[in-house]
Amino acid sequence: MRKAIVVKPVSEEEKREYESIKDMEFSFCSPEELSRQDISDTALIIGDISPEVLKGLVERSLSSEEEKPSEHHSCRILNKPLILASASPRRKELLTKADIPFVVMPADIDESCDIEDPAEAAEEVSCLKAEYVADKLIKEEKRDAFVILSADTIVSIDGKILGKPKDEEEAFEVLKELQGRDHEVYTGVTIAVKQNGRDVRYRQFHEKTRVRIYPVSDEQIRDYISTGEPLDKAGSYAIQGSFAKYIKSIKGDYSNVVGLPVGRVFKELKQFLRK
């Protein structure tokens, strides 16, 4: 119920017309009396809008809300937003731009993995993140419904996994190996859903994008490393940063290289939440 104050003289007939408007609660006062009114929870202060015009506006607003497709909120359960099991600013930015509501709950885990296949390794680490957050929500917060999204991005060349560099020298060696060649970027994704008192259900998948880098000189690599940008990035570069000028081509999803294949994530969320 939305509250409104009508600030103008009204007849008894007009008053009844205002009060007949659906989902609205009215009070009436003169302009002089408005300063003494409590307006903390008031949605509208009405001056020269007639009851007829206001009724039409309210009805259109309610109709618009009812017609919104349910898939707009398909990543919600019990009206709660998606839980992103990552502190990555890049993943947060991608979800925000895609208009997918979320809250952040990073997974405090050891991300090292012995699996050699990059696609399997990315899925495994993403699953460990989701399991960590799900366990925390159930045991510590006693949640009985949630949707978790976790992801892990891995860069590989010739089947070899290239992790985040330990220092500037390692970043140089990695970029030296990548320049002038193709490499692959894998993002493993896990969706974890709990609802209706059931056990947690998990859905895992990955996306692969092939990236080709122009030949880059040692001096250019050193200049890029001096920005500090490569030091917390898988593969020692950020495609959305200043290294973008060295990218020759991409085959696959660009957002996957940034850290999250948003289109695939949205599709999988809609399908998984219908089950």
Secondary structure as a PSIPRED ss2 file (coil, helix, strand):
# PSIPRED VFORMAT (PSIPRED V4.0)

   1 M C   1.000  0.000  0.000
   2 R E   0.000  0.000  1.000
   3 K E   0.000  0.000  1.000
   4 A E   0.000  0.000  1.000
   5 I E   0.000  0.000  1.000
   6 V E   0.000  0.000  1.000
   7 V E   0.000  0.000  1.000
   8 K C   1.000  0.000  0.000
   9 P C   1.000  0.000  0.000
  10 V C   1.000  0.000  0.000
  11 S C   1.000  0.000  0.000
  12 E H   0.000  1.000  0.000
  13 E H   0.000  1.000  0.000
  14 E H   0.000  1.000  0.000
  15 K H   0.000  1.000  0.000
  16 R H   0.000  1.000  0.000
  17 E H   0.000  1.000  0.000
  18 Y H   0.000  1.000  0.000
  19 E H   0.000  1.000  0.000
  20 S C   1.000  0.000  0.000
  21 I C   1.000  0.000  0.000
  22 K C   1.000  0.000  0.000
  23 D C   1.000  0.000  0.000
  24 M E   0.000  0.000  1.000
  25 E E   0.000  0.000  1.000
  26 F E   0.000  0.000  1.000
  27 S E   0.000  0.000  1.000
  28 F E   0.000  0.000  1.000
  29 C E   0.000  0.000  1.000
  30 S C   1.000  0.000  0.000
  31 P H   0.000  1.000  0.000
  32 E H   0.000  1.000  0.000
  33 E H   0.000  1.000  0.000
  34 L H   0.000  1.000  0.000
  35 S H   0.000  1.000  0.000
  36 R H   0.000  1.000  0.000
  37 Q C   1.000  0.000  0.000
  38 D C   1.000  0.000  0.000
  39 I C   1.000  0.000  0.000
  40 S C   1.000  0.000  0.000
  41 D C   1.000  0.000  0.000
  42 T C   1.000  0.000  0.000
  43 A C   1.000  0.000  0.000
  44 L E   0.000  0.000  1.000
  45 I E   0.000  0.000  1.000
  46 I E   0.000  0.000  1.000
  47 G C   1.000  0.000  0.000
  48 D C   1.000  0.000  0.000
  49 I C   1.000  0.000  0.000
  50 S C   1.000  0.000  0.000
  51 P H   0.000  1.000  0.000
  52 E H   0.000  1.000  0.000
  53 V H   0.000  1.000  0.000
  54 L H   0.000  1.000  0.000
  55 K H   0.000  1.000  0.000
  56 G H   0.000  1.000  0.000
  57 L H   0.000  1.000  0.000
  58 V H   0.000  1.000  0.000
  59 E H   0.000  1.000  0.000
  60 R H   0.000  1.000  0.000
  61 S H   0.000  1.000  0.000
  62 L H   0.000  1.000  0.000
  63 S H   0.000  1.000  0.000
  64 S H   0.000  1.000  0.000
  65 E H   0.000  1.000  0.000
  66 E H   0.000  1.000  0.000
  67 E H   0.000  1.000  0.000
  68 K C   1.000  0.000  0.000
  69 P C   1.000  0.000  0.000
  70 S H   0.000  1.000  0.000
  71 E H   0.000  1.000  0.000
  72 H H   0.000  1.000  0.000
  73 H H   0.000  1.000  0.000
  74 S C   1.000  0.000  0.000
  75 C C   1.000  0.000  0.000
  76 R C   1.000  0.000  0.000
  77 I E   0.000  0.000  1.000
  78 L C   1.000  0.000  0.000
  79 N C   1.000  0.000  0.000
  80 K E   0.000  0.000  1.000
  81 P C   1.000  0.000  0.000
  82 L E   0.000  0.000  1.000
  83 I E   0.000  0.000  1.000
  84 L E   0.000  0.000  1.000
  85 A C   1.000  0.000  0.000
  86 S C   1.000  0.000  0.000
  87 A C   1.000  0.000  0.000
  88 S C   1.000  0.000  0.000
  89 P H   0.000  1.000  0.000
  90 R H   0.000  1.000  0.000
  91 R H   0.000  1.000  0.000
  92 K H   0.000  1.000  0.000
  93 E H   0.000  1.000  0.000
  94 L H   0.000  1.000  0.000
  95 L H   0.000  1.000  0.000
  96 T H   0.000  1.000  0.000
  97 K H   0.000  1.000  0.000
  98 A C   1.000  0.000  0.000
  99 D C   1.000  0.000  0.000
 100 I C   1.000  0.000  0.000
 101 P C   1.000  0.000  0.000
 102 F E   0.000  0.000  1.000
 103 V E   0.000  0.000  1.000
 104 V E   0.000  0.000  1.000
 105 M C   1.000  0.000  0.000
 106 P C   1.000  0.000  0.000
 107 A C   1.000  0.000  0.000
 108 D C   1.000  0.000  0.000
 109 I C   1.000  0.000  0.000
 110 D C   1.000  0.000  0.000
 111 E C   1.000  0.000  0.000
 112 S C   1.000  0.000  0.000
 113 C C   1.000  0.000  0.000
 114 D C   1.000  0.000  0.000
 115 I C   1.000  0.000  0.000
 116 E C   1.000  0.000  0.000
 117 D C   1.000  0.000  0.000
 118 P H   0.000  1.000  0.000
 119 A H   0.000  1.000  0.000
 120 E H   0.000  1.000  0.000
 121 A H   0.000  1.000  0.000
 122 A H   0.000  1.000  0.000
 123 E H   0.000  1.000  0.000
 124 E H   0.000  1.000  0.000
 125 V H   0.000  1.000  0.000
 126 S H   0.000  1.000  0.000
 127 C H   0.000  1.000  0.000
 128 L H   0.000  1.000  0.000
 129 K H   0.000  1.000  0.000
 130 A H   0.000  1.000  0.000
 131 E H   0.000  1.000  0.000
 132 Y H   0.000  1.000  0.000
 133 V H   0.000  1.000  0.000
 134 A H   0.000  1.000  0.000
 135 D H   0.000  1.000  0.000
 136 K H   0.000  1.000  0.000
 137 L H   0.000  1.000  0.000
 138 I H   0.000  1.000  0.000
 139 K H   0.000  1.000  0.000
 140 E C   1.000  0.000  0.000
 141 E C   1.000  0.000  0.000
 142 K C   1.000  0.000  0.000
 143 R C   1.000  0.000  0.000
 144 D C   1.000  0.000  0.000
 145 A C   1.000  0.000  0.000
 146 F E   0.000  0.000  1.000
 147 V E   0.000  0.000  1.000
 148 I E   0.000  0.000  1.000
 149 L E   0.000  0.000  1.000
 150 S E   0.000  0.000  1.000
 151 A E   0.000  0.000  1.000
 152 D E   0.000  0.000  1.000
 153 T E   0.000  0.000  1.000
 154 I E   0.000  0.000  1.000
 155 V E   0.000  0.000  1.000
 156 S E   0.000  0.000  1.000
 157 I E   0.000  0.000  1.000
 158 D C   1.000  0.000  0.000
 159 G C   1.000  0.000  0.000
 160 K E   0.000  0.000  1.000
 161 I E   0.000  0.000  1.000
 162 L E   0.000  0.000  1.000
 163 G C   1.000  0.000  0.000
 164 K C   1.000  0.000  0.000
 165 P C   1.000  0.000  0.000
 166 K C   1.000  0.000  0.000
 167 D C   1.000  0.000  0.000
 168 E H   0.000  1.000  0.000
 169 E H   0.000  1.000  0.000
 170 E H   0.000  1.000  0.000
 171 A H   0.000  1.000  0.000
 172 F H   0.000  1.000  0.000
 173 E H   0.000  1.000  0.000
 174 V H   0.000  1.000  0.000
 175 L H   0.000  1.000  0.000
 176 K H   0.000  1.000  0.000
 177 E H   0.000  1.000  0.000
 178 L H   0.000  1.000  0.000
 179 Q C   1.000  0.000  0.000
 180 G C   1.000  0.000  0.000
 181 R C   1.000  0.000  0.000
 182 D E   0.000  0.000  1.000
 183 H E   0.000  0.000  1.000
 184 E E   0.000  0.000  1.000
 185 V E   0.000  0.000  1.000
 186 Y E   0.000  0.000  1.000
 187 T E   0.000  0.000  1.000
 188 G E   0.000  0.000  1.000
 189 V E   0.000  0.000  1.000
 190 T E   0.000  0.000  1.000
 191 I E   0.000  0.000  1.000
 192 A E   0.000  0.000  1.000
 193 V E   0.000  0.000  1.000
 194 K E   0.000  0.000  1.000
 195 Q C   1.000  0.000  0.000
 196 N C   1.000  0.000  0.000
 197 G C   1.000  0.000  0.000
 198 R C   1.000  0.000  0.000
 199 D C   1.000  0.000  0.000
 200 V C   1.000  0.000  0.000
 201 R E   0.000  0.000  1.000
 202 Y E   0.000  0.000  1.000
 203 R E   0.000  0.000  1.000
 204 Q E   0.000  0.000  1.000
 205 F E   0.000  0.000  1.000
 206 H E   0.000  0.000  1.000
 207 E E   0.000  0.000  1.000
 208 K E   0.000  0.000  1.000
 209 T E   0.000  0.000  1.000
 210 R E   0.000  0.000  1.000
 211 V E   0.000  0.000  1.000
 212 R E   0.000  0.000  1.000
 213 I E   0.000  0.000  1.000
 214 Y C   1.000  0.000  0.000
 215 P C   1.000  0.000  0.000
 216 V C   1.000  0.000  0.000
 217 S C   1.000  0.000  0.000
 218 D H   0.000  1.000  0.000
 219 E H   0.000  1.000  0.000
 220 Q H   0.000  1.000  0.000
 221 I H   0.000  1.000  0.000
 222 R H   0.000  1.000  0.000
 223 D H   0.000  1.000  0.000
 224 Y H   0.000  1.000  0.000
 225 I H   0.000  1.000  0.000
 226 S C   1.000  0.000  0.000
 227 T C   1.000  0.000  0.000
 228 G C   1.000  0.000  0.000
 229 E H   0.000  1.000  0.000
 230 P H   0.000  1.000  0.000
 231 L H   0.000  1.000  0.000
 232 D H   0.000  1.000  0.000
 233 K C   1.000  0.000  0.000
 234 A H   0.000  1.000  0.000
 235 G H   0.000  1.000  0.000
 236 S H   0.000  1.000  0.000
 237 Y C   1.000  0.000  0.000
 238 A C   1.000  0.000  0.000
 239 I C   1.000  0.000  0.000
 240 Q C   1.000  0.000  0.000
 241 G C   1.000  0.000  0.000
 242 S H   0.000  1.000  0.000
 243 F H   0.000  1.000  0.000
 244 A H   0.000  1.000  0.000
 245 K H   0.000  1.000  0.000
 246 Y H   0.000  1.000  0.000
 247 I E   0.000  0.000  1.000
 248 K E   0.000  0.000  1.000
 249 S E   0.000  0.000  1.000
 250 I E   0.000  0.000  1.000
 251 K E   0.000  0.000  1.000
 252 G C   1.000  0.000  0.000
 253 D C   1.000  0.000  0.000
 254 Y H   0.000  1.000  0.000
 255 S H   0.000  1.000  0.000
 256 N H   0.000  1.000  0.000
 257 V H   0.000  1.000  0.000
 258 V H   0.000  1.000  0.000
 259 G C   1.000  0.000  0.000
 260 L C   1.000  0.000  0.000
 261 P C   1.000  0.000  0.000
 262 V H   0.000  1.000  0.000
 263 G H   0.000  1.000  0.000
 264 R H   0.000  1.000  0.000
 265 V H   0.000  1.000  0.000
 266 F H   0.000  1.000  0.000
 267 K H   0.000  1.000  0.000
 268 E H   0.000  1.000  0.000
 269 L H   0.000  1.000  0.000
 270 K H   0.000  1.000  0.000
 271 Q H   0.000  1.000  0.000
 272 F H   0.000  1.000  0.000
 273 L H   0.000  1.000  0.000
 274 R C   1.000  0.000  0.000
 275 K C   1.000  0.000  0.000
